[in-house]
Amino acid sequence: MRTRRGMFFACTTACLTLLAWTLPGHGEVSTESLLDELTDLDRLTRLPQPAYVTRQFSSYNRNSKTPADAEGWFANRDMGYYLRTEQHAGRQEYVMMDVAGPGAIVRIWSANNKAMLRIYIDGSNTPAIEGTIPELLGGKYAGIPEPLAGCRARGWNLYFPIAYARHCKVTSELEPIHYHVNYRTYAAGTPVRSFEPADLTRWAHRIEQIAQRLKTPRTAVELPAARKTLEYDVDIAPDARVQLAEVTGPAAVCEFVVIPHVAGPDLEAALRACVLEIRFDDARTVECPLGDFFGTAPGATPYESLPMGITDGPEPQMWSHWRMPFQRVANVQVRNLGTTAVRLSGRVAVVPREFDAATCYFHAGWRIERDIPTRPFSDWTHLDCTGTGRFVGSALNLMNPVQTWWGEGDEKIWVDGEAFPSHFGTGSEDYYGYAWCSPERFVHAFHNQPRCDGPRNYGHTSVNRFHIIDDIPFTRSFRFDMENWHHNAITRTTRAAVSYWYARPGGTAKFAAIDREQVAPVRVPPFELPRVAGVTEAEAFTVVMAGATAGIAGPDERFSGGHYLLWQEAAPGDRIDIIFPAEDGDRQLRARLMLNRRGPQVRLYVNGQPGGDVVDLSHDRNTPTESEIDLGRHTLRAGENILTLEVVGPGKKTGPNVTTFIVGLDYLRIE
């Protein structure tokens, strides 16, 4: 083992007085003070001063009222729900948020790109901010540039803070949309200077400075000049535990860097098998697989956020800028639960830091669950903890064995024993700041999707979100659940999540000890489109009716071979003829078709003879028929035969305004 350790120098009160890391003053909350919080990781280490709570308005489905009603609790279609509608200046506005101050908006998200948003402050009838979502949430609004706002993977986000002293209302002129509005409410009497449009000019230079810093977030947080760096270079044998650093306080870890020297595909397994443990004073507050701790797993996918990230290259550098204060001693260790030795090098930087009655310990906890069934729907807990502190981030790795979307589930955040969660979201990707199940990779100071294997949402996905200005304080307890809501009803997924939070001494959390079985690699087989044995795929058929609007749709693993024959713009009475090959003789025929929202009732014919009963293809989503449709026995001729589809009329679940229909044919079984 090659390592350099040292006992950190004693720190005098005079030294601490010189440091900038001191308790913030109880001054006025304003645009200026809130802008400073966008890049201030140190403030998260202390109980909020002035005190506040963080909550969320959203368009979640209002049928979700109690876990006792499973159907309502997991209701989807989380859009178009508002507090009320109002008439204003001759237009109708939909109220998304209406709350008394003092407070501040700290995040707005939407999946939609056409609505006009208006933000009214302190009872004024004139909006302080007015703009379309692409302008205001897209970084195009004058004075609020990228990356304080922007669209990533189809999700629109605004992180520009908006303070209000007495009241705030947010409205949309378009109905319906998906939305979140995250906001703080300060204790009564907290002095707040409300946002006014002139702030965008008054603080233009400061806004531009912060925007530029957030574009390169690793350098946005300046490391203290008074820090002392301890370097390490260690070999960790299987079943061994090695200390990376031990330092005395009062102080705070301000930088932690790990460089794994592992070649090739074994890197993923090694970073999951090496478990990071950090003890501050008498408590172990961090226990997490090394790779997962740095916000993306499995492996070391490059990305860069404000508190942590991973550099690109054959030996990636994984770095953390989380501030981690302690009073007496900090001990950083790694234990190897794998079967091969691992070499790690890097550094731990610490700086003198007072630990007082407002200071909190840094925590990171990890849990994994394999082969979770997608039905019945369930709430999967990321974090369940007690104490006093604040929640500051979440990283999720999900292994999805199919292409279809895994993350329809909403986040539900319960603070201090609430009867109903104060954060009730609209979808997993919405919480992480993107939208519409997009597999697009993106990076940002506050939220990222560094990995999405594909095709579509197949394989490993890694997402994270760091609550820097939108942190969530708690005084007694905190619980973060995410619905396990998958569009595929018969598959299973594996979830692994890291939660990051700060808590005063004595805080507890419910995490199982990490063992060898938990860290075993979750392997993803190469993607292959599923095929039903013994059938003839419809995408191989030929459409012969002149003028028919038909083509091949997919890829979609719900259908055999991933594709299907799609007939669009079909009206009642229309027919389509499809040529399929066969051998001479009497044969039993069965078919699988597509159900969808524009599905009609259809009648099928084989070589001009009726093929079974009329079939209703209407459904509330696109999916294959649950079972094969029996077309009966027919005399086929060697070579070409004709399957005819005829639209009879609307299906029972077809919408009232649908006049043309969609018919999909997956395959034909000939026995």
Secondary structure per residue as TSV (DSSP state, phi and psi in degrees):
chain	resnum	aa	ss	phi	psi
A	1	M	-	360.0	132.0
A	2	R	E	-116.3	109.2
A	3	T	E	-150.5	152.9
A	4	R	-	-123.2	120.1
A	5	R	-	-122.2	160.1
A	6	G	-	-160.2	154.8
A	7	M	-	-82.7	126.4
A	8	F	-	-66.7	144.7
A	9	F	-	-62.3	149.0
A	10	A	-	-67.4	147.0
A	11	C	-	-120.1	132.0
A	12	T	-	-91.6	163.9
A	13	T	H	-61.2	-33.8
A	14	A	H	-64.0	-39.3
A	15	C	H	-63.7	-43.7
A	16	L	H	-62.4	-35.6
A	17	T	H	-63.9	-30.7
A	18	L	H	-76.0	-18.8
A	19	L	S	-77.3	152.8
A	20	A	S	-79.8	-14.2
A	21	W	-	-83.0	78.7
A	22	T	S	-127.6	168.6
A	23	L	-	-61.5	125.8
A	24	P	-	-60.5	149.2
A	25	G	-	-71.3	163.0
A	26	H	-	-91.3	50.3
A	27	G	-	-83.5	-171.0
A	28	E	-	-74.0	136.5
A	29	V	B	-79.7	131.2
A	30	S	-	-153.0	175.5
A	31	T	H	-55.9	-42.9
A	32	E	H	-62.7	-48.6
A	33	S	H	-66.1	-37.3
A	34	L	H	-70.3	-36.4
A	35	L	H	-59.6	-39.6
A	36	D	H	-62.4	-29.9
A	37	E	H	-70.6	-18.5
A	38	L	T	-62.7	-26.3
A	39	T	T	-123.1	16.7
A	40	D	-	-101.4	96.3
A	41	L	S	-78.0	-25.6
A	42	D	G	-67.1	-34.6
A	43	R	G	-63.1	-24.5
A	44	L	G	-68.7	-17.1
A	45	T	G	-78.7	-4.9
A	46	R	B	-123.4	155.2
A	47	L	-	-61.6	143.0
A	48	P	-	-59.8	133.3
A	49	Q	S	-135.9	109.7
A	50	P	S	-74.3	157.2
A	51	A	-	-67.7	147.1
A	52	Y	E	-156.0	164.3
A	53	V	E	-116.5	153.7
A	54	T	E	-118.4	129.7
A	55	R	E	-136.0	-179.8
A	56	Q	E	-142.8	133.0
A	57	F	E	-95.6	143.0
A	58	S	E	-154.4	173.3
A	59	S	-	-93.8	27.6
A	60	Y	-	-57.2	152.0
A	61	N	-	-65.2	121.1
A	62	R	T	-71.9	-3.1
A	63	N	T	-71.7	-14.6
A	64	S	-	-80.9	103.0
A	65	K	-	-123.1	-34.8
A	66	T	-	-155.7	143.4
A	67	P	T	-62.2	-17.9
A	68	A	T	-67.1	-23.4
A	69	D	S	-105.2	90.7
A	70	A	H	-60.2	-40.3
A	71	E	H	-63.5	-46.1
A	72	G	H	-71.4	-37.1
A	73	W	H	-62.7	-32.7
A	74	F	T	-106.9	23.8
A	75	A	-	-59.9	139.0
A	76	N	-	-101.3	-152.8
A	77	R	-	53.9	57.6
A	78	D	-	-87.4	61.7
A	79	M	-	-145.8	152.4
A	80	G	S	79.5	10.0
A	81	Y	-	-97.7	125.6
A	82	Y	-	-130.6	171.8
A	83	L	S	-72.8	-37.7
A	84	R	E	-177.4	177.5
A	85	T	E	-115.7	151.3
A	86	E	E	-137.4	149.8
A	87	Q	E	-94.9	127.9
A	88	H	E	-146.4	119.6
A	89	A	T	53.3	39.6
A	90	G	T	80.9	8.0
A	91	R	E	-127.4	158.2
A	92	Q	E	-97.0	128.9
A	93	E	E	-120.4	142.4
A	94	Y	E	-103.8	121.2
A	95	V	E	-83.6	116.3
A	96	M	E	-90.4	-34.9
A	97	M	E	-144.3	139.5
A	98	D	E	-152.8	109.4
A	99	V	E	-149.4	146.6
A	100	A	E	-81.3	150.0
A	101	G	S	-93.9	-172.0
A	102	P	S	-74.4	145.8
A	103	G	E	-169.7	-170.4
A	104	A	E	-160.4	136.7
A	105	I	E	-76.2	132.9
A	106	V	E	-120.0	-7.7
A	107	R	E	-166.1	139.0
A	108	I	E	-129.9	133.4
A	109	W	E	-130.7	148.2
A	110	S	E	-151.8	154.3
A	111	A	S	-97.7	0.0
A	112	N	-	-112.1	156.0
A	113	N	S	-125.1	17.1
A	114	K	S	-123.9	-13.8
A	115	A	-	-73.4	148.3
A	116	M	E	-93.7	123.5
A	117	L	E	-104.4	145.4
A	118	R	E	-135.3	136.5
A	119	I	E	-118.9	116.0
A	120	Y	E	-104.6	134.2
A	121	I	E	-122.7	134.7
A	122	D	T	56.0	37.5
A	123	G	T	81.5	3.4
A	124	S	-	-68.0	144.7
A	125	N	S	-85.3	-6.1
A	126	T	S	-105.6	124.2
A	127	P	-	-64.3	137.5
A	128	A	S	-73.9	-29.5
A	129	I	E	-136.0	134.8
A	130	E	E	-145.5	121.9
A	131	G	E	-173.5	160.5
A	132	T	E	-72.4	162.4
A	133	I	H	-59.0	-46.0
A	134	P	H	-60.2	-28.7
A	135	E	H	-78.9	-59.3
A	136	L	H	-74.0	-40.3
A	137	L	T	-98.8	1.2
A	138	G	T	-110.8	5.5
A	139	G	T	81.2	15.4
A	140	K	E	-106.5	-5.3
A	141	Y	E	-76.1	133.5
A	142	A	T	-59.1	120.0
A	143	G	T	97.8	-9.6
A	144	I	E	-126.5	82.4
A	145	P	E	-84.9	172.7
A	146	E	T	-60.5	149.1
A	147	P	T	-94.3	20.0
A	148	L	T	-63.8	-22.7
A	149	A	E	-143.4	154.9
A	150	G	E	168.3	162.4
A	151	C	E	-107.1	126.8
A	152	R	E	-135.6	126.2
A	153	A	T	49.2	45.0
A	154	R	T	73.2	7.1
A	155	G	E	-106.2	131.9
A	156	W	E	-100.8	127.7
A	157	N	E	-131.7	138.9
A	158	L	E	-122.7	121.6
A	159	Y	-	-112.9	9.7
A	160	F	-	-73.9	123.0
A	161	P	-	-77.6	142.3
A	162	I	E	-129.8	107.7
A	163	A	E	-87.9	150.5
A	164	Y	E	-146.9	139.6
A	165	A	S	-84.7	-39.7
A	166	R	S	-119.6	-34.6
A	167	H	E	-164.8	151.9
A	168	C	E	-145.8	139.4
A	169	K	E	-135.8	135.0
A	170	V	E	-121.8	132.4
A	171	T	E	-130.1	159.3
A	172	S	E	-121.9	144.5
A	173	E	S	-94.5	-3.7
A	174	L	S	-115.7	138.6
A	175	E	S	-131.9	128.6
A	176	P	S	-103.6	160.6
A	177	I	-	-138.5	163.0
A	178	H	-	-91.8	138.6
A	179	Y	E	-155.9	154.1
A	180	H	E	-128.3	142.7
A	181	V	E	-131.6	110.7
A	182	N	E	-97.1	135.7
A	183	Y	E	-148.6	157.7
A	184	R	E	-103.7	149.5
A	185	T	E	-124.5	120.7
A	186	Y	E	-85.3	163.1
A	187	A	-	-61.5	147.0
A	188	A	T	-55.3	138.2
A	189	G	T	91.8	-7.6
A	190	T	-	-65.3	126.4
A	191	P	-	-71.8	122.2
A	192	V	B	-130.2	128.6
A	193	R	-	-96.8	114.5
A	194	S	-	-64.0	147.6
A	195	F	-	-61.6	141.9
A	196	E	-	-138.0	151.8
A	197	P	T	-52.4	-31.5
A	198	A	T	-64.9	-18.6
A	199	D	H	-60.9	-31.4
A	200	L	H	-67.0	-26.8
A	201	T	H	-88.7	-42.7
A	202	R	H	-59.6	-39.3
A	203	W	T	-110.8	23.7
A	204	A	H	-57.6	-42.4
A	205	H	H	-65.8	-42.2
A	206	R	H	-66.1	-40.6
A	207	I	H	-61.1	-44.9
A	208	E	H	-65.4	-38.9
A	209	Q	H	-58.8	-48.1
A	210	I	H	-65.8	-41.1
A	211	A	H	-59.7	-42.7
A	212	Q	H	-66.1	-38.9
A	213	R	H	-64.7	-40.5
A	214	L	H	-70.3	-18.0
A	215	K	H	-71.4	-25.4
A	216	T	S	-127.0	74.8
A	217	P	G	-64.6	-24.1
A	218	R	G	-62.8	-33.4
A	219	T	G	-96.3	1.9
A	220	A	T	-71.1	-28.3
A	221	V	S	-102.0	112.4
A	222	E	-	-75.8	128.0
A	223	L	-	-75.4	137.4
A	224	P	-	-61.6	139.3
A	225	A	T	-65.8	-26.2
A	226	A	T	-82.7	7.9
A	227	R	-	-72.1	155.3
A	228	K	E	-120.4	134.2
A	229	T	E	-107.0	129.7
A	230	L	E	-110.4	120.9
A	231	E	E	-98.3	152.8
A	232	Y	E	-141.3	155.7
A	233	D	E	-153.4	104.5
A	234	V	E	-131.6	151.1
A	235	D	E	-108.1	131.5
A	236	I	E	-118.7	111.6
A	237	A	-	-74.6	161.1
A	238	P	T	-55.5	137.9
A	239	D	T	67.9	10.2
A	240	A	-	-98.8	160.5
A	241	R	E	-126.5	131.5
A	242	V	E	-128.8	138.3
A	243	Q	E	-86.9	127.8
A	244	L	E	-88.4	-36.4
A	245	A	E	-164.0	150.4
A	246	E	E	-141.6	127.0
A	247	V	E	-136.8	153.9
A	248	T	E	-102.6	157.2
A	249	G	S	-117.7	-166.7
A	250	P	S	-71.9	133.8
A	251	A	E	-162.0	-175.0
A	252	A	E	-148.4	136.6
A	253	V	E	-70.0	128.9
A	254	C	E	-118.4	-10.9
A	255	E	E	-153.0	138.6
A	256	F	E	-139.6	120.2
A	257	V	E	-124.9	134.7
A	258	V	E	-128.8	130.0
A	259	I	E	-118.2	108.3
A	260	P	E	-82.7	130.3
A	261	H	-	-103.4	74.8
A	262	V	-	-131.8	129.9
A	263	A	-	-91.7	148.3
A	264	G	T	64.7	-152.9
A	265	P	T	-68.9	-12.7
A	266	D	H	-71.1	-10.2
A	267	L	H	-60.1	-43.3
A	268	E	H	-59.2	-47.0
A	269	A	H	-64.4	-41.1
A	270	A	H	-65.4	-41.3
A	271	L	H	-73.2	-22.2
A	272	R	H	-83.3	-32.9
A	273	A	H	-80.3	-26.5
A	274	C	E	-83.8	117.1
A	275	V	E	-103.8	122.7
A	276	L	E	-82.5	131.5
A	277	E	E	-129.6	128.4
A	278	I	E	-126.0	127.5
A	279	R	E	-110.7	129.7
A	280	F	E	-113.0	118.6
A	281	D	T	57.7	-116.5
A	282	D	T	-101.7	8.6
A	283	A	E	-125.4	136.5
A	284	R	E	-86.4	112.6
A	285	T	E	-108.6	-9.5
A	286	V	E	-128.1	122.6
A	287	E	E	-143.2	111.8
A	288	C	E	-163.0	139.2
A	289	P	E	-53.7	140.3
A	290	L	H	-58.2	-46.5
A	291	G	H	-64.5	-43.3
A	292	D	H	-62.4	-36.8
A	293	F	H	-54.9	-35.9
A	294	F	T	-85.8	13.9
A	295	G	T	96.3	-1.5
A	296	T	-	-150.2	133.7
A	297	A	-	-153.6	160.4
A	298	P	S	-76.1	162.6
A	299	G	S	84.7	-155.9
A	300	A	-	-134.2	72.0
A	301	T	-	-75.4	128.4
A	302	P	-	-64.3	138.0
A	303	Y	E	-168.7	170.6
A	304	E	E	-146.0	118.9
A	305	S	-	-123.9	-178.2
A	306	L	S	-67.9	-48.4
A	307	P	S	-87.2	-20.4
A	308	M	E	-164.2	168.1
A	309	G	E	-179.1	-177.4
A	310	I	E	-140.8	130.7
A	311	T	-	-85.0	160.8
A	312	D	-	-83.1	158.5
A	313	G	S	131.8	166.6
A	314	P	S	-63.9	-28.8
A	315	E	S	-123.1	83.0
A	316	P	-	-63.5	147.6
A	317	Q	-	-100.8	118.8
A	318	M	E	-101.9	125.7
A	319	W	E	-132.3	148.9
A	320	S	E	-132.0	135.1
A	321	H	-	-112.3	10.2
A	322	W	-	-54.1	135.9
A	323	R	-	-83.1	130.7
A	324	M	E	-131.1	87.2
A	325	P	E	-78.2	154.5
A	326	F	E	-152.7	164.4
A	327	Q	S	-97.8	-45.2
A	328	R	S	-117.7	-50.7
A	329	V	E	-153.0	143.0
A	330	A	E	-121.5	135.1
A	331	N	E	-129.3	122.5
A	332	V	E	-112.0	121.5
A	333	Q	E	-132.5	159.7
A	334	V	E	-133.6	133.3
A	335	R	E	-115.5	142.6
A	336	N	E	-103.4	108.7
A	337	L	-	-94.1	6.4
A	338	G	S	-88.7	-171.8
A	339	T	S	-106.4	-2.8
A	340	T	S	-129.0	153.9
A	341	A	-	-69.1	149.1
A	342	V	E	-130.8	134.9
A	343	R	E	-104.1	131.7
A	344	L	E	-127.4	139.4
A	345	S	E	-132.5	166.8
A	346	G	E	156.0	-152.4
A	347	R	E	-155.6	156.1
A	348	V	E	-126.4	121.9
A	349	A	E	-108.3	136.2
A	350	V	E	-131.1	157.8
A	351	V	E	-140.6	143.4
A	352	P	E	-55.7	139.1
A	353	R	-	-159.9	127.4
A	354	E	-	-69.8	142.1
A	355	F	-	-117.1	107.6
A	356	D	-	-121.7	-165.4
A	357	A	T	-69.7	-10.5
A	358	A	T	-104.8	-4.5
A	359	T	B	-82.0	143.6
A	360	C	-	-121.1	152.8
A	361	Y	E	-82.6	147.4
A	362	F	E	-81.2	137.3
A	363	H	E	-127.0	145.5
A	364	A	E	-144.8	123.6
A	365	G	E	-126.8	148.2
A	366	W	E	-130.2	142.0
A	367	R	E	-142.7	153.6
A	368	I	E	-137.6	146.2
A	369	E	E	-141.2	128.2
A	370	R	E	-100.4	150.0
A	371	D	E	53.0	53.0
A	372	I	E	-79.9	123.0
A	373	P	E	-67.3	146.8
A	374	T	S	-86.3	-8.0
A	375	R	S	-136.7	141.1
A	376	P	S	-70.6	161.0
A	377	F	-	-57.0	150.2
A	378	S	E	-150.4	160.2
A	379	D	E	-95.3	126.7
A	380	W	E	-107.5	122.5
A	381	T	E	-84.7	124.4
A	382	H	E	-83.3	-45.3
A	383	L	E	-148.5	135.4
A	384	D	E	-138.2	105.6
A	385	C	E	-137.2	163.5
A	386	T	E	-123.7	165.2
A	387	G	S	119.7	-160.0
A	388	T	S	-126.9	127.1
A	389	G	E	177.2	-146.6
A	390	R	E	-154.4	142.3
A	391	F	E	-85.1	133.8
A	392	V	E	-130.0	1.0
A	393	G	E	173.2	162.4
A	394	S	E	-147.4	136.5
A	395	A	E	-128.3	132.2
A	396	L	E	-125.6	131.6
A	397	N	E	-114.9	126.6
A	398	L	E	-127.9	131.7
A	399	M	E	-102.7	117.1
A	400	N	E	-112.8	117.1
A	401	P	S	-82.8	3.5
A	402	V	S	-134.1	170.1
A	403	Q	S	-81.0	-24.5
A	404	T	S	-68.5	161.4
A	405	W	-	-69.9	131.4
A	406	W	-	-98.6	-14.6
A	407	G	-	-116.4	43.4
A	408	E	-	-72.9	-11.6
A	409	G	-	-70.4	145.7
A	410	D	-	-93.3	147.7
A	411	E	E	-77.9	144.9
A	412	K	E	-133.1	113.8
A	413	I	E	-116.2	121.5
A	414	W	E	-109.7	125.3
A	415	V	E	-117.9	126.9
A	416	D	T	55.5	43.4
A	417	G	T	71.9	29.8
A	418	E	-	-57.6	147.4
A	419	A	S	-73.4	-26.1
A	420	F	S	-141.2	140.8
A	421	P	-	-61.3	135.8
A	422	S	S	-78.9	-12.2
A	423	H	E	-122.8	115.1
A	424	F	E	-130.5	109.8
A	425	G	-	-89.8	-163.5
A	426	T	S	-129.3	4.3
A	427	G	-	156.3	150.0
A	428	S	H	-60.8	-44.5
A	429	E	H	-68.4	-26.5
A	430	D	H	-67.3	-41.7
A	431	Y	H	-58.8	-41.3
A	432	Y	T	-83.9	5.3
A	433	G	T	91.5	10.9
A	434	Y	-	-121.4	-159.7
A	435	A	-	-162.7	162.8
A	436	W	T	55.6	39.0
A	437	C	T	50.0	33.5
A	438	S	-	-66.9	132.5
A	439	P	-	-86.0	4.8
A	440	E	-	-64.9	131.3
A	441	R	-	-80.3	141.5
A	442	F	B	-152.3	156.9
A	443	V	-	-132.0	149.5
A	444	H	-	-161.5	159.6
A	445	A	S	-58.8	-30.6
A	446	F	S	-114.3	-17.9
A	447	H	E	-156.6	146.4
A	448	N	E	-150.5	150.0
A	449	Q	E	-125.4	83.0
A	450	P	E	-72.0	-25.2
A	451	R	E	-139.1	133.2
A	452	C	E	-154.2	100.8
A	453	D	-	-60.3	-51.3
A	454	G	S	79.6	176.0
A	455	P	S	-66.3	151.3
A	456	R	T	51.3	-122.9
A	457	N	T	-105.8	28.8
A	458	Y	-	-79.2	148.6
A	459	G	E	85.0	-151.2
A	460	H	E	-82.8	133.7
A	461	T	E	-122.1	137.2
A	462	S	E	-127.9	123.6
A	463	V	E	-135.9	154.2
A	464	N	E	-150.0	161.2
A	465	R	E	-147.3	130.1
A	466	F	E	-112.0	122.1
A	467	H	-	-88.1	89.3
A	468	I	S	-91.6	-61.9
A	469	I	S	-89.1	-19.0
A	470	D	S	-104.6	32.2
A	471	D	-	-60.7	159.6
A	472	I	E	-122.4	100.1
A	473	P	E	-70.5	152.9
A	474	F	E	-143.7	151.8
A	475	T	S	-112.9	-19.9
A	476	R	S	-130.7	-43.0
A	477	S	E	-158.1	161.3
A	478	F	E	-149.5	135.5
A	479	R	E	-139.2	132.3
A	480	F	E	-122.0	114.9
A	481	D	E	-114.9	149.6
A	482	M	E	-129.7	129.5
A	483	E	E	-64.2	134.8
A	484	N	E	-87.6	90.0
A	485	W	-	-128.0	99.5
A	486	H	-	-111.6	144.4
A	487	H	S	-73.7	-22.1
A	488	N	-	-91.7	118.9
A	489	A	T	-82.0	-10.0
A	490	I	T	-124.6	20.8
A	491	T	-	-110.8	-179.2
A	492	R	E	-137.1	145.4
A	493	T	E	-122.7	165.1
A	494	T	E	-119.5	129.4
A	495	R	E	-117.5	137.2
A	496	A	E	-136.6	128.5
A	497	A	E	-134.8	143.2
A	498	V	E	-110.9	134.5
A	499	S	E	-114.8	140.6
A	500	Y	E	-120.0	131.2
A	501	W	E	-157.3	163.7
A	502	Y	E	-114.5	146.0
A	503	A	E	-152.4	147.6
A	504	R	-	-65.3	157.5
A	505	P	T	-51.2	138.5
A	506	G	T	100.4	-9.9
A	507	G	-	-66.2	145.7
A	508	T	E	-126.9	160.0
A	509	A	E	-147.0	152.9
A	510	K	-	-98.3	92.0
A	511	F	-	-132.7	136.8
A	512	A	-	-75.0	148.8
A	513	A	-	-60.8	141.7
A	514	I	-	-83.6	126.7
A	515	D	-	-123.8	178.6
A	516	R	T	-61.1	-37.3
A	517	E	T	-64.9	-39.0
A	518	Q	T	-65.4	-35.4
A	519	V	T	-91.7	3.5
A	520	A	S	-57.9	138.4
A	521	P	-	-58.6	142.7
A	522	V	-	-98.7	102.1
A	523	R	-	-83.6	140.3
A	524	V	-	-112.2	115.1
A	525	P	-	-68.0	154.2
A	526	P	-	-54.6	140.7
A	527	F	-	-70.4	131.9
A	528	E	-	-134.5	131.5
A	529	L	-	-65.7	129.5
A	530	P	-	-69.1	144.4
A	531	R	-	-131.0	136.4
A	532	V	-	-81.4	127.8
A	533	A	T	-69.9	144.2
A	534	G	T	76.4	20.8
A	535	V	-	-121.6	163.8
A	536	T	E	-105.2	119.9
A	537	E	E	-70.4	135.2
A	538	A	G	-66.0	-25.6
A	539	E	G	-67.0	-11.9
A	540	A	G	-88.9	-7.3
A	541	F	S	-79.4	163.5
A	542	T	E	-113.5	130.5
A	543	V	E	-91.4	128.0
A	544	V	-	-112.7	-11.8
A	545	M	S	-73.0	127.6
A	546	A	T	-65.3	137.2
A	547	G	T	81.7	-0.9
A	548	A	-	-71.6	138.2
A	549	T	-	-93.5	92.4
A	550	A	E	-138.8	150.7
A	551	G	E	-167.5	-175.5
A	552	I	E	-98.9	128.4
A	553	A	E	-110.3	157.9
A	554	G	-	131.4	-172.7
A	555	P	-	-77.9	146.5
A	556	D	-	-155.6	111.8
A	557	E	T	-70.6	-5.5
A	558	R	T	-70.2	-17.3
A	559	F	S	-109.5	143.7
A	560	S	G	-58.4	131.4
A	561	G	G	74.6	-1.4
A	562	G	G	81.4	-3.1
A	563	H	-	-136.2	166.0
A	564	Y	E	-154.6	159.4
A	565	L	E	-82.4	126.3
A	566	L	E	-118.5	125.4
A	567	W	E	-111.1	120.6
A	568	Q	E	-116.8	164.6
A	569	E	E	54.9	40.4
A	570	A	E	-89.4	134.2
A	571	A	-	-109.0	158.6
A	572	P	T	-53.7	132.3
A	573	G	T	94.4	-16.2
A	574	D	-	-70.6	148.2
A	575	R	E	-129.5	152.6
A	576	I	E	-134.3	133.6
A	577	D	E	-104.1	132.7
A	578	I	E	-124.6	125.6
A	579	I	E	-86.0	130.0
A	580	F	E	-132.9	147.7
A	581	P	E	-85.5	152.9
A	582	A	E	-161.5	171.1
A	583	E	-	-99.9	159.2
A	584	D	S	-67.4	137.3
A	585	G	E	135.0	173.6
A	586	D	E	-78.1	131.0
A	587	R	E	-136.9	148.1
A	588	Q	E	-89.1	129.1
A	589	L	E	-115.7	137.5
A	590	R	E	-136.3	151.8
A	591	A	E	-137.7	151.3
A	592	R	E	-116.4	128.7
A	593	L	E	-116.5	-178.6
A	594	M	E	-107.7	134.3
A	595	L	E	-94.4	144.8
A	596	N	B	-164.7	172.4
A	597	R	T	-67.4	-21.5
A	598	R	T	-111.5	28.1
A	599	G	-	-78.7	132.3
A	600	P	E	-96.3	-176.5
A	601	Q	E	-87.4	132.8
A	602	V	E	-128.2	153.6
A	603	R	E	-119.0	139.0
A	604	L	E	-113.0	147.1
A	605	Y	E	-131.4	145.9
A	606	V	E	-119.8	114.3
A	607	N	T	50.9	40.9
A	608	G	T	86.4	-7.5
A	609	Q	E	-99.4	139.1
A	610	P	E	-54.6	139.3
A	611	G	-	-116.2	78.8
A	612	G	S	82.1	-167.0
A	613	D	S	-84.4	168.5
A	614	V	-	-62.5	137.3
A	615	V	E	-113.5	130.3
A	616	D	E	-91.8	117.1
A	617	L	-	-104.5	16.1
A	618	S	B	-85.2	140.8
A	619	H	-	-161.5	161.8
A	620	D	S	-81.7	-2.4
A	621	R	S	-154.5	164.3
A	622	N	-	-75.3	121.9
A	623	T	E	-163.9	152.6
A	624	P	E	-67.7	156.9
A	625	T	-	-58.8	141.7
A	626	E	S	-61.9	-35.9
A	627	S	S	-130.9	166.0
A	628	E	-	-72.0	142.5
A	629	I	E	-85.1	125.5
A	630	D	E	-80.1	116.6
A	631	L	E	-97.1	-1.1
A	632	G	E	85.3	-176.6
A	633	R	E	-94.6	139.8
A	634	H	E	-141.8	150.5
A	635	T	E	-86.6	115.3
A	636	L	E	-103.5	156.5
A	637	R	-	-109.8	152.5
A	638	A	S	-62.9	132.2
A	639	G	E	98.9	-128.0
A	640	E	E	-88.6	135.9
A	641	N	E	-130.2	165.7
A	642	I	E	-122.5	125.2
A	643	L	E	-103.5	125.0
A	644	T	E	-110.5	133.1
A	645	L	E	-111.9	128.9
A	646	E	E	-123.8	129.3
A	647	V	E	-81.1	120.3
A	648	V	E	-87.8	-42.6
A	649	G	E	170.9	-173.5
A	650	P	E	-62.5	149.5
A	651	G	-	-79.3	169.9
A	652	K	T	-66.5	-27.2
A	653	K	T	-106.5	8.8
A	654	T	S	-71.2	139.2
A	655	G	-	-61.7	155.5
A	656	P	T	-67.5	-23.5
A	657	N	T	-99.9	7.5
A	658	V	-	-81.8	123.4
A	659	T	-	-113.3	-22.8
A	660	T	S	-122.9	156.0
A	661	F	E	-127.1	167.2
A	662	I	E	-122.7	130.5
A	663	V	E	-126.3	130.0
A	664	G	E	-123.1	136.9
A	665	L	E	-118.8	121.1
A	666	D	E	-85.4	-54.2
A	667	Y	E	-160.9	170.5
A	668	L	E	-126.8	130.0
A	669	R	E	-104.6	125.0
A	670	I	E	-117.9	116.7
A	671	E	-	-120.4	360.0
